[in-house]
Amino acid sequence: MLRNDFYTIVNTISGEGSMIFGIKLNHDHYIYRAHFPGNPITPGVCLIQIALELFEDSFDRKFRLIEAKNIKYLKVINPIENPEIEYNIKYTYASDLIHADITIVAGETLFTRITATYKGQ
């Protein structure tokens, strides 16, 4: 798990079929020392893992990513320049499956777009 080490949740807004999470990235985390020294960039795999953890926390159960139809990394996330990002999630949850459209933003800047399906375990 990356929560409370690589990132912390600073706020949450939930609605019917939507969630917004304010996330604070830990720019001192050891992952950033390797990716990349002097110019930290948040790894895409970490962004995907954070989304999974957000679903697990929200639904209080384990999930696994079973399909990623579309993942677009539009701009790098430097945790020093953008220490706080926001996950905007629109989803449907039925038959043990979550179908999600996720955007990761900071202010008006769109960093990442993910369309994915998760299955409950």
N, C-alpha and C positions, 0 to 999 in steps of 0.2 A: 504494500500500500504506500502511496505517495502522500496521502493526506496527513496533515500536521507535521510534515517534514519537508517535502518538496513544495507544498502549497498549503494554505489554510483557506477555509471558507469564511468570508467576512460578512456576507449577507445572502439571503435567500428570499425569493418571491415565487410562490406557487399559485397556479390557477388551473382551471380545467384544461388539460392537455398542453400545459406550458409550464416551464420553470425558468427562472433566471438566477444564476449563481454569481456573486462577486467573489473572485478568487485573488488571493495575494500570493505571488510567487516568492520563494526564498532564493534570492540571487546568490546566497552563500552556500547553497547545497552543493555537495561533491559532484553531482552530475554536470553542473555548469563548469567545474574546473576542467573537465575533459571535453566539454562541448560548448564552447571552445575557450581556452585560456585567454583572458584579456578581451574577449568579444563573446560573452555568453549568449547562446541561442537555445531556446526551449525546444527540445527534441519533439518531433511529431508523434512519436510513440508515447511520449509522456502526456501529450494533449489528448490522445485517444484513451489512455489509461485513466486520466482524470474524469473524462466523460463516463466511463464505466463505473468508477467509484461514486460519482454523483448519483447515478441510477441506483446503485446498491444501497447507498445511504438513504435515498428518498423512499425506496420501496422496502427497505429492511430485509433484503434477501440477496443472494448471489445471482449474478448474471454472467453470461459470456457473450462476447461479440461473435455473431455467426455470419454476418455479411456487412461489408462496407462497400456500398455501391459507388460512392463518390466521396473522395477526400481531396480537398483542394487547399494547399498551403499557399495563400496569396501574398503573405508578408511574414517575415521572421519576427518572432517575439523575443526581444531582448529584455530580460527581467530587470535590468537597471533602468532602461528607458521607459518600460511599461511594467512596473511592478504589480499593478492590478489590472486584471482582465475580467471579462464577463462571458459566461457561457449562457447563451440564449437557446433554449431547447423547446421545440414543438414536438409532441409525440402522441402516438396512440398506443394503448396497452390493452391487448386482448389475447386470449388463448396462450398465456405465458410468454408472449412476444411483445417487445417494445420496438416500434418503428419510429425512428427519430431523425429529425432535421436539426442540426446543431450548428450554430455560428459562434465564433469566438471573436470578441471585439474589445476594443478599448476606446471609449468615446465614439467618434465617427469612423475609426479605423477598423476595417474588417481584416482579420488575420487568417482565419481558417473557416472552412465550410465542410461539414461532415454529414453524410446521409448513411445511416447504419441501422442494423437490426440486431437486437440483443435477445437472448433466450434465457428464461429463468432456469435455475438449477435446483 
